[in-house]
Amino acid sequence: MKILIFDYDDKDNPFAGGGQAEQTRQVSKRLAEKHKVTIITGKFPNAAKRTLNGVGFERIGIGGFGPTVSILSYWLLVPLVGLVKARKFDIILECFTAPFAVSLLPLFVKIPIIALPTFFNPEKMTRKYKIIPFGIFEKLILNKYKNFAVLTREIEEKIKLKTFKAMVKVIPGGVDRAFLKRRPNNGDYILYLGRIDIYNKGLKILLNAVEMLVYGKNIKIKLTVAGDGKRSDLDEFKSIIRRLKLENHVNYVGKVTGEKKIRLLANCKFVVYPSLFETFGYVPLETLASGKHLVCFNIEGLKWIPDNLALKLDSNDSRTLSWAIESSLVNIKAINELSLNRVQYASNFTWEKCAESFEKFINQVIKPIDGNLKLSGLLKDKKTLYFISPHFDDAFLSAGNLIINLAEKFEIIVINVFTEGSKPPYTFSAKKFLKACGAKNAIDLYRIRKEEDERVYKKLGIKSLNLGYPDAIFRKKQNIKFYQRIIPELSHVYPTYKFHITKNEPSKKDRVIIESIERDLRTIVSKSEEVLIFCPLADGSHVDHLIVKNVCKKLFDNVIYWSDATYNKKRRKELVEIRGDIGDFKEIKHKLVKYYKSQSKALFPNGMPSQIVENYFIPTGGSSW
């Protein structure tokens, strides 16, 4: 296999040289053991074409006029170089380069691309650079990428919110096994390790905290600072040390790598890492791998670290940080007792495992799942199946045959999301729906629907849960004004069925409900490898079905979508249908569907069909299959 990697950054690049460059180098040299790998980076002073660890390095752009020109010229050349090079490779891995969240590469090449994003904040970049509309670039181009490999669940969720079609794989960063093997010692210094960046890395906050402890509380502290940065940041860093009179308390040792870095970590008391922004955080991972206590701020990029393995601070100020340092010094003995726990956790993040995950994902993208996929293969090693149903009858109508087939073989839990009506007054659409169901009010209707649903699943020995959110047709706005009570359409989130509920886009007023549903499902649904999720494909564009689908896609891997019964079915090219193995229980299903008497007239005005066809899909290429 021939792999082409675009990554502006490089470990030797004085303009950058960050964690992304380390990942690219570590993963590529392991992939190069089996495959041909070429990396194209941006130009920088003394950059040269070379081969290292079996990986070819090529440079593009203008490197002699500073980082801005270097990055911009690289970004402009990526699609053109990709166009020329693509015919010689099987796949491209593209690392997004700040300040650009995307490039034009997918518009120029036809071979598969796996995007490796590290940030999504176009608004911030637009404010910083004024004239470049980064947000417009992202909106226009992001949907052109079909495959993403991301470092954290948080980035995965952002991608899934921005594009439904993409296949997203979480592949965390790695750490060298040498850190895991070194026995830690309790030295006499606290360590900061990382880029010298006064504001983004929180170094000013750290130095102020040290000053508070030294001169405010008369606590003797030795802080070792290791890292490199821009000349302006280095000058300001040294200036702050002089101004705070910390020359005898802060020891700057410059950039460290290899054995020197491992030794520095192994021999410190603990690490203070006050970064205000991280995509993943390789230094924190190396800290845990060294068995060392970590003090950091509770930022999004470090949420992957368990709370019991680090002291994560919610307030990013000097006073809070000084308290955390003092507390860690006082409790150093108890802190060191968790050393082995940290090493064991970090051992899940080796570069070997990272490279293996990339190789599997690359093969998955190049050789997508074909149309002969069998359900039995997806159910292998599973124990619990969750059917996330928008309303009471949706799961059984759309997937009843399969549920009956699997009821005695697996633990099945049906979760009904929108299970409540509301009190009058009702919209015209709601009145029409109530009339079709033969009901006078929504409260009684949903009580009956609940009883019907429970009766069906009780017959099958299946557990069902109801989350209690109001159905879209009865969902009312918050803080309803007097005049809105006079005209019900003005007080409801979705005034009409045809023009609002089925318009294929949930209302922004549902944001709070959606977030609450996410919290509920995170709590209820296990994320074990032995779990499988079924949810609606939302063929009919009903907002409740769309909400459930989007939440499931955001929260869970290994999701199977059912095609919604009673709605028009739209075959999507980004989906693969699962064939066979569904079972033949249409007669039993037909009898049980009759239990939903309150819905029969509304759903089947021309009489109930003898058979309701069931179809199941997963995204092309799979999710984590």
ZAFI-311032 format. One record per residue (C-alpha): residue number from 1; residue in one letter; chain; z, y negated, x negated. Coordinates in steps of 0.5 Angstrom, whole numbers, plus 500, padded with zeros to 3 digits. Each point is the difference from the previous one (the first is absolute). Layout:
N
  resi  resn  chain    Z    Y    X
   NUM     A      A    Z    Y    X
...
END
This chain:
625
  resi  resn  chain    Z    Y    X
     1     M      A  500  500  500
     2     K      A  498  493  498
     3     I      A  505  495  501
     4     L      A  499  492  499
     5     I      A  506  496  501
     6     F      A  500  492  501
     7     D      A  507  497  497
     8     Y      A  500  493  498
     9     D      A  507  501  496
    10     D      A  501  503  494
    11     K      A  506  502  496
    12     D      A  497  496  494
    13     N      A  498  494  504
    14     P      A  504  494  499
    15     F      A  499  497  506
    16     A      A  503  506  504
    17     G      A  502  506  497
    18     G      A  504  502  507
    19     G      A  502  507  503
    20     Q      A  493  501  503
    21     A      A  497  500  493
    22     E      A  505  505  498
    23     Q      A  499  505  506
    24     T      A  492  499  499
    25     R      A  501  502  493
    26     Q      A  505  506  501
    27     V      A  496  503  506
    28     S      A  493  499  497
    29     K      A  502  504  493
    30     R      A  503  506  505
    31     L      A  494  500  504
    32     A      A  495  500  494
    33     E      A  503  507  498
    34     K      A  495  502  505
    35     H      A  496  495  502
    36     K      A  495  494  497
    37     V      A  504  494  501
    38     T      A  498  493  498
    39     I      A  504  493  501
    40     I      A  497  493  501
    41     T      A  505  495  499
    42     G      A  500  492  499
    43     K      A  498  497  494
    44     F      A  506  497  495
    45     P      A  500  498  493
    46     N      A  499  505  495
    47     A      A  498  505  506
    48     A      A  495  505  498
    49     K      A  496  506  503
    50     R      A  504  507  497
    51     T      A  502  507  502
    52     L      A  507  501  501
    53     N      A  503  507  502
    54     G      A  494  502  502
    55     V      A  499  494  504
    56     G      A  494  495  499
    57     F      A  502  493  501
    58     E      A  495  494  501
    59     R      A  501  493  501
    60     I      A  496  495  505
    61     G      A  501  492  501
    62     I      A  502  495  495
    63     G      A  506  500  496
    64     G      A  500  494  496
    65     F      A  502  495  505
    66     G      A  507  502  503
    67     P      A  502  505  506
    68     T      A  497  496  505
    69     V      A  493  500  497
    70     S      A  501  507  498
    71     I      A  502  503  507
    72     L      A  495  496  504
    73     S      A  494  502  496
    74     Y      A  503  507  500
    75     W      A  500  500  508
    76     L      A  493  497  500
    77     L      A  497  505  496
    78     V      A  504  506  503
    79     P      A  495  502  506
    80     L      A  494  499  495
    81     V      A  502  504  495
    82     G      A  502  505  505
    83     L      A  493  500  503
    84     V      A  497  502  493
    85     K      A  506  505  498
    86     A      A  501  504  507
    87     R      A  494  504  499
    88     K      A  503  503  494
    89     F      A  507  502  503
    90     D      A  502  504  506
    91     I      A  506  495  502
    92     I      A  503  493  499
    93     L      A  507  498  500
    94     E      A  501  493  500
    95     C      A  507  496  499
    96     F      A  500  494  504
    97     T      A  501  494  495
    98     A      A  505  494  502
    99     P      A  498  495  503
   100     F      A  494  504  503
   101     A      A  503  505  505
   102     V      A  493  503  501
   103     S      A  493  500  496
   104     L      A  493  500  502
   105     L      A  499  507  497
   106     P      A  499  504  507
   107     L      A  494  496  502
   108     F      A  497  502  493
   109     V      A  501  507  499
   110     K      A  499  506  504
   111     I      A  505  505  497
   112     P      A  507  501  502
   113     I      A  505  495  498
   114     I      A  507  501  500
   115     A      A  504  493  500
   116     L      A  506  499  497
   117     P      A  503  494  503
   118     T      A  507  497  497
   119     F      A  501  494  505
   120     F      A  497  497  506
   121     N      A  502  492  500
   122     P      A  494  496  501
   123     E      A  504  494  503
   124     K      A  504  500  494
   125     M      A  494  500  496
   126     T      A  496  495  504
   127     R      A  506  495  499
   128     K      A  500  501  493
   129     Y      A  493  499  498
   130     K      A  498  495  506
   131     I      A  492  501  501
   132     I      A  500  508  500
   133     P      A  500  503  507
   134     F      A  503  506  498
   135     G      A  502  502  507
   136     I      A  493  500  502
   137     F      A  498  504  494
   138     E      A  505  506  502
   139     K      A  498  500  508
   140     L      A  493  500  498
   141     I      A  500  506  495
   142     L      A  506  504  501
   143     N      A  497  504  505
   144     K      A  495  502  496
   145     Y      A  505  504  495
   146     K      A  501  507  503
   147     N      A  505  503  496
   148     F      A  506  497  497
   149     A      A  505  503  495
   150     V      A  507  495  500
   151     L      A  506  500  497
   152     T      A  505  500  505
   153     R      A  501  501  508
   154     E      A  501  493  501
   155     I      A  493  498  497
   156     E      A  497  506  504
   157     E      A  503  497  507
   158     K      A  496  494  498
   159     I      A  494  503  499
   160     K      A  500  504  506
   161     L      A  501  494  504
   162     K      A  494  497  497
   163     T      A  495  505  501
   164     F      A  500  507  504
   165     K      A  495  503  497
   166     A      A  503  501  493
   167     M      A  503  506  497
   168     V      A  506  498  496
   169     K      A  504  504  495
   170     V      A  507  498  498
   171     I      A  500  502  492
   172     P      A  506  497  497
   173     G      A  500  497  492
   174     G      A  502  505  495
   175     V      A  505  500  494
   176     D      A  499  503  493
   177     R      A  504  507  499
   178     A      A  503  497  494
   179     F      A  505  495  504
   180     L      A  502  506  504
   181     K      A  502  504  494
   182     R      A  504  495  496
   183     R      A  507  501  501
   184     P      A  503  493  502
   185     N      A  506  496  496
   186     N      A  505  495  502
   187     G      A  498  494  496
   188     D      A  503  493  499
   189     Y      A  494  496  503
   190     I      A  497  499  507
   191     L      A  492  500  500
   192     Y      A  495  496  503
   193     L      A  493  504  499
   194     G      A  493  497  503
   195     R      A  496  494  499
   196     I      A  502  494  498
   197     D      A  499  496  507
   198     I      A  505  495  501
   199     Y      A  499  499  508
   200     N      A  497  507  502
   201     K      A  504  504  496
   202     G      A  506  496  502
   203     L      A  502  499  493
   204     K      A  503  493  501
   205     I      A  504  503  506
   206     L      A  503  505  494
   207     L      A  501  495  495
   208     N      A  504  496  505
   209     A      A  504  506  502
   210     V      A  502  501  493
   211     E      A  502  493  499
   212     M      A  505  500  506
   213     L      A  503  507  497
   214     V      A  501  497  493
   215     Y      A  502  493  501
   216     G      A  503  501  507
   217     K      A  504  506  500
   218     N      A  500  501  492
   219     I      A  497  507  500
   220     K      A  497  502  494
   221     I      A  493  502  501
   222     K      A  494  503  495
   223     L      A  493  499  504
   224     T      A  494  503  496
   225     V      A  493  498  503
   226     A      A  494  504  498
   227     G      A  493  498  502
   228     D      A  494  495  499
   229     G      A  497  495  504
   230     K      A  496  493  500
   231     R      A  502  495  495
   232     S      A  502  495  505
   233     D      A  505  505  503
   234     L      A  503  502  493
   235     D      A  501  493  499
   236     E      A  503  499  506
   237     F      A  504  506  499
   238     K      A  503  498  494
   239     S      A  501  493  502
   240     I      A  505  502  506
   241     I      A  504  504  495
   242     R      A  501  494  496
   243     R      A  502  496  505
   244     L      A  505  505  503
   245     K      A  502  501  493
   246     L      A  499  508  501
   247     E      A  497  500  492
   248     N      A  506  505  499
   249     H      A  500  504  506
   250     V      A  492  501  501
   251     N      A  496  504  495
   252     Y      A  493  500  501
   253     V      A  496  506  496
   254     G      A  493  499  503
   255     K      A  495  505  502
   256     V      A  502  507  499
   257     T      A  497  507  501
   258     G      A  500  507  499
   259     E      A  506  503  497
   260     K      A  503  493  499
   261     K      A  500  499  507
   262     I      A  503  507  502
   263     R      A  506  498  495
   264     L      A  501  493  503
   265     L      A  501  503  507
   266     A      A  504  506  498
   267     N      A  505  496  496
   268     C      A  501  494  505
   269     K      A  506  500  505
   270     F      A  495  499  506
   271     V      A  494  496  501
   272     V      A  500  493  504
   273     Y      A  493  499  503
   274     P      A  500  494  505
   275     S      A  492  500  501
   276     L      A  498  496  507
   277     F      A  494  504  501
   278     E      A  498  507  498
   279     T      A  494  505  502
   280     F      A  504  506  498
   281     G      A  504  498  494
   282     Y      A  499  505  494
   283     V      A  506  497  496
   284     P      A  505  502  506
   285     L      A  497  507  499
   286     E      A  501  501  493
   287     T      A  507  497  501
   288     L      A  501  506  505
   289     A      A  497  505  495
   290     S      A  505  498  495
   291     G      A  506  501  504
   292     K      A  501  493  500
   293     H      A  504  495  506
   294     L      A  495  495  502
   295     V      A  502  493  503
   296     C      A  494  497  504
   297     F      A  498  496  506
   298     N      A  498  504  507
   299     I      A  493  498  500
   300     E      A  494  504  503
   301     G      A  497  503  494
   302     L      A  507  503  498
   303     K      A  502  503  507
   304     W      A  497  507  497
   305     I      A  507  500  496
   306     P      A  506  504  504
   307     D      A  505  495  501
   308     N      A  505  504  497
   309     L      A  497  500  493
   310     A      A  499  493  499
   311     L      A  504  494  502
   312     K      A  495  496  505
   313     L      A  502  493  501
   314     D      A  498  496  507
   315     S      A  501  493  497
   316     N      A  496  498  494
   317     D      A  504  495  497
   318     S      A  504  499  494
   319     R      A  507  501  503
   320     T      A  498  506  503
   321     L      A  497  503  494
   322     S      A  506  498  496
   323     W      A  505  504  505
   324     A      A  495  506  499
   325     I      A  500  500  492
   326     E      A  508  499  500
   327     S      A  501  505  505
   328     S      A  496  505  496
   329     L      A  503  498  494
   330     V      A  507  502  503
   331     N      A  498  506  503
   332     I      A  496  503  495
   333     K      A  503  507  499
   334     A      A  499  501  508
   335     I      A  493  498  499
   336     N      A  498  504  494
   337     E      A  502  506  504
   338     L      A  494  500  504
   339     S      A  496  500  494
   340     L      A  497  507  501
   341     N      A  498  498  507
   342     R      A  496  495  498
   343     V      A  496  504  495
   344     Q      A  499  506  505
   345     Y      A  497  495  505
   346     A      A  496  496  495
   347     S      A  497  507  498
   348     N      A  496  500  506
   349     F      A  496  495  498
   350     T      A  497  502  493
   351     W      A  493  498  498
   352     E      A  498  507  500
   353     K      A  501  501  508
   354     C      A  497  493  501
   355     A      A  493  502  496
   356     E      A  501  507  504
   357     S      A  500  496  507
   358     F      A  494  495  498
   359     E      A  496  506  498
   360     K      A  501  504  507
   361     F      A  499  493  504
   362     I      A  493  499  496
   363     N      A  498  507  502
   364     Q      A  502  499  507
   365     V      A  496  494  500
   366     I      A  494  503  496
   367     K      A  500  506  505
   368     P      A  502  498  507
   369     I      A  503  505  505
   370     D      A  494  503  503
   371     G      A  499  502  508
   372     N      A  503  507  499
   373     L      A  507  498  500
   374     K      A  504  504  503
   375     L      A  507  498  504
   376     S      A  503  507  497
   377     G      A  499  497  493
   378     L      A  504  493  502
   379     L      A  506  504  503
   380     K      A  501  504  494
   381     D      A  507  499  497
   382     K      A  502  496  506
   383     K      A  506  501  505
   384     T      A  501  493  504
   385     L      A  494  497  504
   386     Y      A  501  493  503
   387     F      A  496  498  506
   388     I      A  500  492  500
   389     S      A  498  499  507
   390     P      A  499  493  503
   391     H      A  502  501  507
   392     F      A  503  506  504
   393     D      A  494  504  501
   394     D      A  495  498  494
   395     A      A  502  506  495
   396     F      A  500  506  505
   397     L      A  493  497  503
   398     S      A  497  499  494
   399     A      A  503  506  496
   400     G      A  503  505  505
   401     N      A  496  506  498
   402     L      A  502  499  493
   403     I      A  508  499  501
   404     I      A  500  506  505
   405     N      A  497  504  494
   406     L      A  505  498  495
   407     A      A  506  499  504
   408     E      A  503  507  498
   409     K      A  498  499  493
   410     F      A  502  493  498
   411     E      A  506  496  502
   412     I      A  496  494  504
   413     I      A  503  494  501
   414     V      A  496  495  505
   415     I      A  502  493  500
   416     N      A  498  495  505
   417     V      A  500  493  498
   418     F      A  498  495  506
   419     T      A  504  504  506
   420     E      A  503  494  504
   421     G      A  497  495  506
   422     S      A  503  494  502
   423     K      A  503  496  506
   424     P      A  495  496  504
   425     P      A  496  495  501
   426     Y      A  494  504  497
   427     T      A  493  498  498
   428     F      A  494  502  504
   429     S      A  498  505  495
   430     A      A  508  503  501
   431     K      A  499  500  507
   432     K      A  494  504  500
   433     F      A  503  505  496
   434     L      A  506  501  504
   435     K      A  496  501  506
   436     A      A  495  505  496
   437     C      A  507  504  499
   438     G      A  502  499  507
   439     A      A  507  497  497
   440     K      A  503  493  503
   441     N      A  503  498  494
   442     A      A  500  502  492
   443     I      A  507  501  499
   444     D      A  500  506  505
   445     L      A  493  502  497
   446     Y      A  502  501  493
   447     R      A  506  504  502
   448     I      A  496  505  504
   449     R      A  495  500  494
   450     K      A  506  502  495
   451     E      A  502  505  505
   452     E      A  493  503  500
   453     D      A  499  500  493
   454     E      A  507  503  498
   455     R      A  498  506  505
   456     V      A  494  501  496
   457     Y      A  503  501  494
   458     K      A  506  503  502
   459     K      A  495  506  503
   460     L      A  498  500  492
   461     G      A  507  500  497
   462     I      A  498  493  497
   463     K      A  504  495  498
   464     S      A  498  493  502
   465     L      A  503  493  499
   466     N      A  498  493  503
   467     L      A  501  494  496
   468     G      A  500  495  506
   469     Y      A  495  495  499
   470     P      A  496  497  506
   471     D      A  493  502  502
   472     A      A  495  494  498
   473     I      A  498  499  507
   474     F      A  508  498  502
   475     R      A  501  497  493
   476     K      A  503  493  501
   477     K      A  501  494  495
   478     Q      A  506  498  497
   479     N      A  503  493  503
   480     I      A  496  500  506
   481     K      A  499  493  503
   482     F      A  501  498  508
   483     Y      A  493  499  501
   484     Q      A  498  507  497
   485     R      A  504  503  505
   486     I      A  496  497  506
   487     I      A  494  503  497
   488     P      A  502  507  497
   489     E      A  493  500  495
   490     L      A  503  495  496
   491     S      A  507  503  499
   492     H      A  497  507  497
   493     V      A  497  501  493
   494     Y      A  494  504  503
   495     P      A  498  496  507
   496     T      A  494  505  501
   497     Y      A  499  507  499
   498     K      A  492  499  499
   499     F      A  500  494  495
   500     H      A  507  500  497
   501     I      A  503  507  500
   502     T      A  493  504  498
   503     K      A  498  494  495
   504     N      A  501  504  494
   505     E      A  505  496  497
   506     P      A  507  499  501
   507     S      A  503  494  501
   508     K      A  504  496  495
   509     K      A  506  499  505
   510     D      A  501  508  499
   511     R      A  502  499  493
   512     V      A  507  501  501
   513     I      A  499  506  504
   514     I      A  495  503  495
   515     E      A  506  499  494
   516     S      A  505  503  505
   517     I      A  496  506  501
   518     E      A  499  501  493
   519     R      A  507  500  498
   520     D      A  501  505  506
   521     L      A  495  505  497
   522     R      A  502  499  493
   523     T      A  507  502  503
   524     I      A  498  506  504
   525     V      A  494  503  496
   526     S      A  502  504  494
   527     K      A  495  498  494
   528     S      A  501  507  497
   529     E      A  493  504  498
   530     E      A  502  505  505
   531     V      A  498  495  506
   532     L      A  494  498  503
   533     I      A  498  494  505
   534     F      A  495  500  506
   535     C      A  499  494  503
   536     P      A  494  497  504
   537     L      A  493  497  497
   538     A      A  500  495  506
   539     D      A  493  501  502
   540     G      A  501  496  506
   541     S      A  503  494  496
   542     H      A  506  499  504
   543     V      A  505  496  497
   544     D      A  506  505  500
   545     H      A  496  505  497
   546     L      A  497  496  495
   547     I      A  507  498  498
   548     V      A  503  507  500
   549     K      A  494  502  495
   550     N      A  501  494  496
   551     V      A  507  501  499
   552     C      A  499  508  498
   553     K      A  495  498  495
   554     K      A  504  495  497
   555     L      A  506  504  500
   556     F      A  498  507  499
   557     D      A  495  505  495
   558     N      A  497  506  503
   559     V      A  498  497  507
   560     I      A  496  504  505
   561     Y      A  497  495  505
   562     W      A  498  503  507
   563     S      A  494  498  504
   564     D      A  503  496  506
   565     A      A  499  504  507
   566     T      A  497  496  506
   567     Y      A  497  495  495
   568     N      A  493  499  497
   569     K      A  500  504  494
   570     K      A  497  496  494
   571     R      A  498  505  494
   572     R      A  502  496  493
   573     K      A  496  501  494
   574     E      A  506  499  496
   575     L      A  504  506  504
   576     V      A  499  507  499
   577     E      A  501  505  506
   578     I      A  505  506  499
   579     R      A  496  506  503
   580     G      A  503  506  503
   581     D      A  507  503  500
   582     I      A  502  496  506
   583     G      A  501  506  505
   584     D      A  498  501  507
   585     F      A  506  498  505
   586     K      A  495  496  504
   587     E      A  503  504  507
   588     I      A  507  499  498
   589     K      A  499  492  498
   590     H      A  496  499  506
   591     K      A  506  503  504
   592     L      A  505  495  496
   593     V      A  496  494  501
   594     K      A  501  501  507
   595     Y      A  507  498  499
   596     Y      A  498  493  499
   597     K      A  499  498  507
   598     S      A  502  493  499
   599     Q      A  494  499  496
   600     S      A  495  505  503
   601     K      A  496  495  505
   602     A      A  500  494  494
   603     L      A  497  505  495
   604     F      A  496  504  504
   605     P      A  498  496  506
   606     N      A  494  506  501
   607     G      A  505  506  499
   608     M      A  503  503  494
   609     P      A  495  503  496
   610     S      A  500  508  498
   611     Q      A  500  499  493
   612     I      A  502  494  496
   613     V      A  497  500  493
   614     E      A  504  499  494
   615     N      A  497  498  493
   616     Y      A  504  498  494
   617     F      A  498  496  493
   618     I      A  503  498  494
   619     P      A  497  494  495
   620     T      A  494  502  496
   621     G      A  503  503  493
   622     G      A  506  501  504
   623     S      A  507  496  499
   624     S      A  504  505  495
   625     W      A  497  506  502
END
